[in-house]
Amino acid sequence: MGEVHVTGAKNSSLKLMAVALLAPGKTTIHAVPNILDVSIMAELLRRLGCSVNYSADSETIEIDVPEIIEHRADYDLVRRMRASIAVLGPLVARTGAADVALPGGDAIGSRGLDMHIAGLERMGATVTNEHGYLFVHAPYGGLVGTQVYLDFPSVGATETLLMAAVTANGVTVIDNAAREPEVIDICKMLEAMGAKIDGIGSSLLTVTGVSSLRAVEHKTVADRIVAGTWAVAAAITGGDVTVRNASSEHLSIVLEKLVTSGAEVELTSDGFRVQMDRRPTAIDVVTLPYPGFPTDLQPQFIALNSVAEGSAMVTENLFEARFRFVQELSRLGAEVRTDGHHALIRGRSKLSGAPVEATDIRAGAGLVLAGLVADGETTVHAIEHIDRGYVDFEKQLNQLGANIIRETSPQIS
């Protein structure tokens, strides 16, 4: 039991760093988590010509963007983190061109760039895919406003087109846009920089291009996925955890699910408190784009269901390979059967410790949570995945009463 403080969102901070490319001068972003992905994005920005300084103590990053920037994002960095694709829109907007390696990142399924490419082409860009790179060139005179309908409310495509549209000629309408809090955060920073965006928070974004943007100071929205992970940690262990600097509004469906499982949830002025004093009840989960249940909390809820009373169905609608980690969870004794994008979990009274391997950031978190309630010792390998999304994960869990020893150091430069 105890308290944890949530820092800024990983899924927002990385994109805000890319947004900084749109304006020459020094942009300062606060509440940037001290995680490996931030280090990778900082190095990418340096290679594009920026000066980047990060203070872990204040969780603040300063990005000094020159008048002339490079336009090539190399494979050796982009392969390590999918969020690197976020530089695509700003580079085309600022330089008229972008050479960006096809991204890597978590092995949770295909996340194609078709909607990014189609949207940029509608704005007049030419796009080719050769030798593992996307080569994008804006027309003479720059990108032009247009109407884009997204077949799916893709966060990445919405962000790319937003960043490309803010300095395009004319008006761009993005229909069926993603509504995640992290997208709203980007819109707010862009507005502060001088962008004109209507419909923020809705599925219809109207962007009127401006001639230039200015560098600003901005604070990152709190990380709802980290906050949700702590909430599940309390529920799975029968604990009592108060989560500070978190938005309960951003996690309304998640907290409702925990209440259904038997937890007591109390909202506070700066977050919430989760208490569980009995074995949880199994709960069905269906992942959907925001405001639906977040896919990034699906593994943690499968872990919760694995020790719950009864059976539950978890349906994954976003990433087809997200169930890969179930094989590792089964090594702890969990009873999980998968069929396509469905997983049936029959709760067991206890799990047993075993060596397991994280396959992505959230799977790693889910395995650690399962290990907390497994008999004996659980060893989680490939924890570099966890370090990509969580700050001092094991230290914070230990402060709440866990007994975790890290055997390798986080690789943060």
N, C-alpha and C positions, 0 to 999 in steps of 0.2 A: 504494500500500500504506500501511498505518498502522492507527490505531485510531479508532473512533467511540464516543460515549457516547449511549445511548438514553434519552430522557426519558419522562415518564409518557404513558399512552395518551390520544390525542385522544378516542377513542370511549368512554373511561371518564371522563375529566376533565369533559367537558361534562355528562354525566349526574349525576356527583357534585355538580356545582354546583347542579343542579336538586334533588337530594336534600336539600341544605341548607335548602330552603324548608320542609321538614317540621318544623323545630325553631326556635323563637325563640332568639335569642342569636347569638354569634359562632362560626361554623364556619371552621376553617382546613384547607385542602387543600394538600398539598405535591406536588411533581413535576407541576405543571400546565404544559404546554408553552406557550411564547410564540408562539402562532399566532393568525391572524385569527379563527377560530371562537370562541376563548376570549374575545376582545374583544367579539364579538357577543353571546355568552351573558351576559357581565358587564353589558352595557348593558341587556339584557332584564331581568335581575334588578334592576337599579337602577330601571327603570320600574315594577317590581312593588313597589317601596318599600324595597329592600335597600340597604345601604351596601356597596360592593365595592371592595377595594383589591388590586391585583396587583403583585407584585415580580418583574420579569423576572430580576433577578440571582439570587434564591433560588428562582425558579419556585414561588412560594407565593401563594395567593390567600386573602384573608380576606373572609368574607361575613357581614355583621351583619344578621340577619333580624329585623324588628320583630314585635310581637305581632299586629298587623293588617297584612295584605298585600293588594295589589290582585289582581285575578283576570283581567286582560285582557292577552294577548300579541299585540301589533300586527303587522300584515302587513309593515310596512317592515323589521322585523328577522327575522321568521320566514321570509319569502320567501328570505332570504340563506343560511339554514342549517336543514336538516331537523331537526337535533338539538334545535331549539327546542321540538319537540313533547314533549320530555321533561318540560316543566313541567306538562303536562296532569294527570298523576296527582297530583303534590304540591298543585296548586292546588285540585283537587276535594276532596282529603283535608283541606287546611287551612281552606278558605273555604266549601266546599260548592258551589262553582261555578267554572267556567272558560270564558272566551271566548278561544279560541286560533285564530289564522289558520291556514288550511291551509298546510303547510310547503312550502318550495322546497328548494334545495340542488343536489346534483349531478344532471346529466342522464344518468342511467344506467338509467332505466326506472321503471315505476310501483312505488310502495311504499305501497300503500293502507293506510288506517287502520281497515279493517273489523274486525280482531281487537281493536284497542284499544277501539273503540266497543262491540262485542258484549260484551266482558268487563266494561266499566263498566256497561252496561245490566243484565247479570246481577247486578251488585252493587247494583242498585236505582236507578242514575242514569238520567235522561232526557237524550237527546242529539239535537240538531237540527243540521242543516247549512244555514246560510243566509248568503248574501252573502259567501261565501268564508271563513266562520268556523265552527268547531265551538262550539256552546253546550251546555255540560254542567252539569247540576244534580243534586246528590245529594239523596236523599229526606230528609224531616224526620227528624232524629236521626242522620243520617250514612249512609255506605255500609255495606252488610252483607256478611258473608262468604258465599262461594258456591264452587261448583266450576266451573272454566273449563277447557275443552279447546281448545288452540290447533291449528288445522288445519295450521299450519306453525310450526316453532320460531323464531318471529320475535323478534329481539333487542328491537326497539322495543316490541312488545306486551308481552313479558315484563317489561320495565322499567316500563312504564306501570302495569301491573296490580300489580306488586310495590309500587310507591310508593303506589298507592291503597289497597292491602290492609293495610299495616302499622298503620294506625290505624282500620281498619274494625271494625265490631261482629261478633265471631265469628271463624270460621276460613275462610280462603280457600285453595283448592287449585288450583294452576296446573299442569295436565298438558300434557306435550309442551313444556315450557319450554325456552328457549334456554340453552345451557351455556357460552357464551363466557367467557373469563377476565374480560372487562369486566363481565359480569353478576355473576360471583362477587365482583368488587371492590365493586360496588354493595351486594350482600348483606352483605359484611363491614362496610361503613360503616354500613348500616342496623342491623346487630346491635350495633355499638358505640354507636349512638344509643339503643338499648333495644328494638329490634324483635325479634320472635320468629319466626325462619325455620328450618324444617327442610328437609333435602334439598339444601342448597347444593352446586352442582356437578353435580347430577343433573337429569333431565328432569321430576322431580316435586317441586314446591316447595309446602310447607305453611306458610302464614302465619297466625299467631294474632294478632289485632289487639290493640294496647295503647292506653291512653288518651292517652299523650303521648310525645314523643321529646325528646332533649336534644342540644344542639349539641356537636360533637366536633372532634377533630383527626385527620386521615387522610392517608395517602400513597397516591398513585395507582399502580396497577400499571403496569409498563413496557409501552411500545407495541410489540406484536409485529409490527405491519404495518411500522412504520419499521425495526425490526430486520430483518425479512424483505427489505425493499427494499435495505438495505446488503448483505445476503447475496447478492442477485441482482447488485448492482453489482460485487461481487468476481468473480462467476462470468462475467458477460458481458464484462468487460474483461480477463480473465486475470490478475486481481489477487490480493492477499493482504490481507484486512481482518479485524481483530479487533473484534468488537462487544461492548461492555461494557454492563452493566446490562440484560441481556436474558435472557429465559427460553427456554432451548432446548426445554423441555417444551411450551411453547405453540406451538412451531414445528416439532414433530417431523416431521410429514408434509412440510413445506416443505424442511427440511434433508435429508430422505431423497431427495426429488426432485433436489436439487442434487447429492447423491452419485451418483445414477443418471446425471446429466448429465456426470459426470466430475470433480466438485470433491472436494477433500479437506476434510472438516469435523471440526474438533477442538472438543470441548466443554471449557469452562473453568469456573472457580468462579463467575464472574459473567456468563457469556454463551457465546460461541463464536467460532471462527476459521474463515474460509472461504478456501481457496486454489484457484486454477484455473491450471494451467500448459499447457493445450491448448485447442483449439476444443471448445466444449461439444457434447454429444450431445443431439439433440432429445428431448423428454420429453412424454408425454401428461399432461394435467391435467384433473381434473373438480372443479369447485367444489361444495362442500357446506357446510351449517352445521357449526360446530365440534362435534367435533374433526376435521372434514373439511378439505379444502384451502380456504383463505380466498379469497373473491371479490375482496377488496381487494389481493391479490397476483397476480391473473390478468393484468392488463396488463403487469406487469413480466416475467412468465414468457413471454408472447407475444413481448415484445421479445427475451428470451433465445433463444427458439426461432427467431427471425427470422435469427439469425446462427449457428445451430447446424448440426451435420452431420446430415443426414437430414430427415425430416418428422415432424410431431407433430400430434395432435388436441387442441384445448382445448375443453372443454365447459362452458358457463356455465349453471348451474341456478338462479341467484338473481335476476339482473337482466337483463332481456331486451335492454336497450339498451347494455350494457357494451361491446359490440363497436364502438360508434361510432368509437372512437379508431383502429380498424384502418385507416380511410381515411387518417388522418394518417400512420400508420406506413408505409403504402404509398408515401407521398410520399418516404420515405427509401429506397425500393427494396425494402422487405420484400414477400415473396410470400405473401399471406394471402387465403384464400377463406373466406367465411362462408356458412353455411346454417342459418337458424334459430338455435338456441343452440349450434351447433358452429362452430369455426374450424379450418381446416386450414392449417398453416404449413409451407412448404418453406424450409428454412434456406438462406441465401445466404452466400457467403464474405465478402462485405462489403456495407455499406450506403453510401449517398451523402448528404451533408448537404443539407438543404433547409429552407425555412421551414415550420413546423407549428404547430398550435394545440391546446392542452390543452382537453379537454372535461370533465374532472373531476379530482379530486385525484390519483388513482392513475394515470389515463391520462397526466397531466402528468409524473409520476415515470417512467413507462415510456418516454415520448418522450425525456426527458432521458438515460436510460440508453442508449437506442438511439443518441442523438446522440453519446454518448461513443465509440462504435465505428464511427461513420459517417465516411467520407472527407470532408474539407472542413468547412465551417461549417454548423451546424444552429442555427436560431433558433426558440425555443419561445415562442409568444405565449400570452396569457391565463394568465400564471403566478400570478395571484391564486388560482387553484385550488390550486396547489402550496403556496402560503403558508397555505392553510387546514389543511394536514395535516402540514407538515414545518417544523422550525425550522432556519433558516440552511442550507437544502438545498444551495445552490451553494457556500457557504463550506466546508461539511464535505466535499463532493466535491473541492473544490480542495485541501484539506489532504491528501486521499488521492492527489493527483496529477493531477486533472482540470484543464482550462483552460476555465473558465466565467466569463462576464462578465454581471452583472445590469444591465439597462438601465432598470429601474424599481424603485422602493422598495416593500417590503412595506407594505400599508395596515393597520397595526396601531395602534390608538389607545391 
